[in-house]
Amino acid sequence: MIVFVQPFGLNSPGGGSRILRALLKDTPVTFLSICTSPQAPPPTTVGQELYLPIRPYFGRIERTRFKELVNIFYFPLAEIFRYRLTGICRQFKATAIHAIAHDLTFWYAYQVAKKLELPYYLSVHDDLRYALQGSVLFKEGMSKIAEVWKGAEGRFVISDELGKEYAQRYGQKAFTIVTDGLEQVAAKPLIRAINSCRVYFMGLFHISYKVNFDAFLQALEILQKLRPDWHVTLTCRCGNISPKLLAAQFPVTQLPFASEQEVIRDMEQADMVYFPLPFGQEYESFVRYSLSTKMITYLGSGLPIIYHGPIKAAASQLLGQHQAAILINSLDPHCIAEALIKERVKTVDIVQNALNLGVEQFILREQKNKFWNSVNKI
């Protein structure tokens, strides 16, 4: 029985839950997921999951600038959390603990593993410096990550860049790259009319994407004026979006979160997929080391990817190396519109490169094998 501890549920929105779902779905290994987020997770059928909040949930305050004030409750409640987690591990006869470094629960889970003399596995999806940036948890998290990195039985990272950076910062330890994977890949590039530009975006609409979307929206409006015979639309399956998007001069559709199967059906009615990453120094440690699960889904779609973000991002480097996307590293709407027009005629080759990259590096079966083979070595 492996106990998985993380600040989200198996069916929560976001890339972390998507990766965990992919690893745990249909696995023959007995496991228990423990969601530690203040807000209760949505129900799941992937496997057994318990809700063990690290602190109380404060409703609307959680969506304001005062959220960080209530995170101070982590510290006085840590001992209670460790006590309850210890009891759960004993009750379920845990044989190992896995945690994700995203708040402080990775450290509390490590302490419990040491107390119970259980193997501990660490996963890092985003640089903890970014995840805790501006948080009251930052100092404590950064003071503990090195000990956990060196003391873990196994370390899993989302990208080679992140693994090498952590090995340099916190100690030269072996790591395994594990991320989301593709269950299926389009057999060939999907052929679309050259004058059709139906753009599709799916996933969380992070506030950091707003600058990208504002520029991209203006670019599509410019594109529509330059090519009045083109069919231009934008579909966003991401829950809430900026009201400005809905006021665009071309059709914009907002859809709620949905299953992977519904997303695949959505893309059957799209011509291109949009992949933004935030610009700005404050996001550098995020984009430099992380690989979005959104990108992986897009790689297998058979549609051209519009990458819109900084050139130094890990995703930009990977996609550029394989010529697997339309790369746009600018916030100038005119430059974006010109790039879309120029690259539209090359999309078949770009998509084929993306499909090849998906097969070479991101097949789900291989991601699961890497993870479970590493765990089963212990």
N, C-alpha and C positions, 0 to 999 in steps of 0.2 A: 504494500500500500504506500504509494508516493503521495505526499501532501503538497499541493501547489498553493502557494500563498502570493496574492497580488492585489493591488488596489482597484480591481475591476472584475466583473463577472465574465463568465464564458460567453454570454450573449450580449455583453455591453457593446456599444458602438466604439470604433477605433481599431487601430492596427494591432495593439497588444493583444486584445481579446481574439482578434482574427487569427493571429499566429498560434495562440494557445489552443483555440478550437481545432485548427488544422492538425496540430500535434496529437491532440487527445481523442479526436473523433475516431471511433472504431478501433482504438488500440486495445490489444488483449491484456494490457497491464492494468491492474487495479489502481485507481487513483481517487483522490478527494480534492476538489477545488475549494479554496477558502477566499471569498471576496472580502477585502478589508476596507473598502471605500466607505465613507460616511453614509452615502445614499445606497439603499438596497438595490441589488442588481436585478435585471429582468430575468424571468424564469428561463431555464435551459433544459434541453433534453440530451445534451452531449454526455453528461455524466452527473454524479452526485456533487452538489455544491452547497456549502454552508455560508451564511452571512455573519461575519465577525467584524463589525465596524471598529476602527481604531479610535474613533471619537464620535460624538453625536452629530447628526445632520441638522443644519440650521436653515433649511429652506431657501428662501430668496436671497439671504445673505451670501450664500455660496456663489452667487452669480454677480457679486459686487466686489469692489476693491477691499471690502472688509473681510473677505475670505481668509486672508493670511492671518488676521487677528485670531480667528477661531482655531487655526492650526496649532496654536500654542497648547491646545488640549492634548496634543500628541504626548507631551512630556509627562504630565502627571498621570496620564492613563496608560502609559507604556507597561507598567508592572502588571496591571490588570489584564492587558492584552496578552502579555507573555504567559501569565498564569492560565488563561483560558485556552490559548493555543497549545500549551503543554498538555492540558487535560484532553483536548481533542485528539492530539497525536497519540496519547496513551490509549484513549477509548477506541480509536480505529487501528491500533497496532501499526503505526506508521513505521516504514522501513527506510524512508528518506524524506527530505524536505527540499522543495524547489521554490525559489522566490525570484521576483523581478525587481531590479533596482529602479524604483520610480518615486518612492517616498521613503519613509524610514522603516517600513515594515520588513524590508529585506534584511535590515540589521536585527530587528527583534526576532525574526524567524531564524536567523543565524545563531543567536544566543540560545534559542530553544533547542536547535539541532545540537549544539555543543553540550547543553545540559543533559539531553537524552542520548548523547553519543550516537547520533544519526548522521549519515552522509548528507551533505548540503550542496545543492547545485544553484549556481547563480546565472541568471539571464540578464543581459543589458540590451535594451532596445533603443534607448536614447542616452546620450551622454548625461550622467547625473548632474553635471554642472549646469546643463540647460534645464533639465527637468525640475531642479530645485532653485533655479535662478530667481532672485528676489523673494525667496521664501524664508520664513523663520526656521525652516527645517534645514536650510543650506549648510550651516556650520557643522551641525551634528552629522548630516549625511556625508559630507566631504571628509570628516574626520574618521569615518568608519569604513568607507568603501575599499580602501587599500587592504585593511585587515581581512575583509570578506573576500576580496578578489584573490588574495594569496591563500586564504584558508579553505576555500571551497574545494570540493572533490572534483567538480567540473565547472567550466565556464562556457557560456553560450553568448555569442554576440551577433548582432544583426548584419554586420558588414566587416570585411577585412580591415578597413580603415579604423573602425572602432576598436577591434581587437588589438591591433598594433599600437594604437594610442594608449590603451589601458595597460598593455604590457610594459610600455615605456614609462608611464606614470607610476604604476602601482606594483610592478614586479613582473619579471619575465616568466610567465606561466602559460602553458598551452591553452588554447581556446578553440572552440568549434563554431563555425559560422552556421547559424540556423535562422531562417526567416520563413515567411509565408511561401506557399508553393502552388503550382498550377496542377489541377487535376486533369485538365484538358487544354489543348492548344489548338487553335484554328488550323485546319489543314493547309491553308494558303491565304494570302492576303485577300480581304474582301474587296471586290471591285465596286466602286462608287462613281457616280456621275461627277465629272470634273467641275461642274458648276453648282454642286451641292456641298454646303458647309454646315452640316448639322453637328454641333459640338456637344459633347457629353462630359459631365463631371459627376463623380460619385465619391462619397466619403464625408468625413467631418469637415464642416466649413470653419476652419480655425480663423480667429480674428486676424491672425498674421497674414492670411491670404487676401485680406480686403484690398490692399494696395495693388496686388496682382490683378484681382478681378476688375477693379476700377479701370486699370489700363487696358486689360483685355476686352472689356466691354466697349470702351471707346474704339479700340482697334476693329472690332467686328462692325461697329457702326460705320467706320471709315471704309471698311471692306465692302459693305453693302452699297455705299455711295460710288465706290470705284468700279464695282461689278454689280450693277443693278439687276442683271439677269441671274445672279447667283441666289440660291435659296439658303439664307443664313438663319440659324436658330441656335439657342443655347438651352440645354436641359441639365438641371442640377438635382441629383438625388442625394440630398444632404440635410434634410430637415429644414431649419431656418436659414435664409440667406439675406444678404443686404437688400433693403427695400429699393436701393438704387438700381439693382439688377432688374427688378420687375418693371421698372419704368423705362426700359430700353426701347429703342426705335425699331426693334425687330422682336420676333416671338421668343419669350423666355418662359420656361416651364419649371416650376418648383415641385419636387416630389419628396415624400417622406422616406426615411431609411427603409430598406427592404433586404430580402435574402439575396445570397449570391446568385441564385437561379434567376431571380427577377432582374438583377443587374445585367446578367448575360442577355436576357430578353430585351432589355432597354437598348443595349449596344447593337442589336440587330437593326435598329432604326436610327443609328448614328453614322456619321462619316468620319469623325475624328474624336479623340478623347483628350481632355485637358488635364495636365498634371502640373499644378503650381507648387513652388516652394518659396518661402519668404526671403526677400532681400533684407539687408541690414546687418550690422555688426552684432546686434543682440541675438541674432538667430544663427550665427556662424557655427557654434558648437553643435547645433542641431543638424543643419544641412550638411556639414562637412563629414559627419560620421554615420548618419542614419540613411536607411533605404526604406522608402515608403512601401507598404503593402499595396497601395493603390497602383504604384508603378508595375508591380508584379502582375496584378490582374490585367492591366492594360497590355502588357507584353504578349499575353496569350490571346488577345481579343481579335486579332486580324485587322485592326484599325490603326491608322497612324497616330502616334503619341505627339501631342504638343507639349514639350517640356518648357515651362516658363519659370525660370529661377536663376540663382547665381551660378556662374560657370564653375566655381570651385566646389560645388556640392558633390557628394559622392555619387548621387544619381546622375548628375550632369556628366561627370567624368566617365561613368560606366556606359551611359547611352551614347555619348560622343565617341568613345573608343570603338563601339560596335556599329556606329552610324545607324542607331536604332530609333531615332526620334527627330522631330523637327525641333531644333534647339533655339530657344529665344531667351537671351540673357539681358533683356532690356525692358524698361518700363515705359518706353516711348511708344505711344499707340501707333504712330505712323510706321515705325520700324517693325512693329508686330504685324501690322496689316500687310506690309510689303513682304515679310517673311512667309506669311501664310499663302500669299499669291504665288511667290517664287517657288516654294517647296511643294505646292499642291501637285505639280506634275511628276514629282519624284517619289510619291508616297508608296508605290508598289515595292520599290527596292527597300525603302525605309522599313516598311512593315515586315518584309521577309527577313530582314536583319533582326528585327525585334522578336519574331517567332523563333529564329535560330537561337537568340540569346535566352529566351524563355526555356527552351528545351535543354540547352547546355548547362544552365545554372539554377533553374528555379522549378524543377519538377517536384511536386509535393511528396511523392513516394521517397525520393532521395533525401529531402529535408527531414522527413520522419525517421528514415534509417539512420541519418547522422546523429540525430538527437538520441534515439533509443539505444543505438549501439554504444554511444558514449556513456549513457546512464547504466547500461547493463554490464559495462566493464568492471564496475565497482562491486 
